[in-house]
Amino acid sequence: MEAILSSSSDDGDREPYRFQIVSRADRALRSLVGDKYSSKTLCEMIGVSGRSVQIHFREAFGMSPKTWFTKLSLNQARSRLLSAESRPGAVAGIAIEFGFDHLGRFSERYRDLFDELSLETLKRNGTMSE
């Protein structure tokens, strides 16, 4: 993350501050995986305005904090799928565990990010439950 942050802006004066804000926001967002995204909660946790978080995330990563949060959640869901037993309802349960209550959107976002269906990831593990 540090390499991304230090190389994404020409404004050297803002880099240390941006790094501090984005690092705190990243830690906060990681602790919130499984919950619904809330800009208000994030801002309260790190003590920065929503506008400031938006600006620094876009400068550092080219995306909003909400998009970053979704990608964090999808990556954690993928890790769980790779180690879970293949059983009916496993994908739905894992999606819900990581804060996705609309399974169609979970499936679409998962496929867009990982270029495979979540069920394919689960089946790749090879562990079958009776």
Phi, psi and omega in degrees: 000322182299320180295321178297314184294319185283342183258359190260006180216147176272352184267091183299332181293330183271343186303310181299320179292315179300315180302316180298312182296311183292323178296316178295318180295318179299314178299317180296315181297321178297325179286343182262356180304132185107340176261170172287144176293135176219113177300320181298315179297315179302312181297322177294322181293325185253354176070036182225151180291156178301319180298317180297316179298316179301311182300312183292323177294316180296320178294319185279317189240351182072023180208166179280162175300326180294318178296318177300315179299317179298318179293321175300314181296317179296320178295321178290323176297319179299316178301318179293317179299322181292340181246001184271157172285140177281110180212159179304133177083000183296315182297314180300316180298318180291319178301314181294319179303326182260020168092011180260107180265350176251102189294329177295318178292321176303310182301316180296312181294322178298312180297319179298321183280318188252357178059033172202161177284149178300326178294325176295320177298314181298315182292331180298332179299324176084354179275120181249138177261142180282000000 
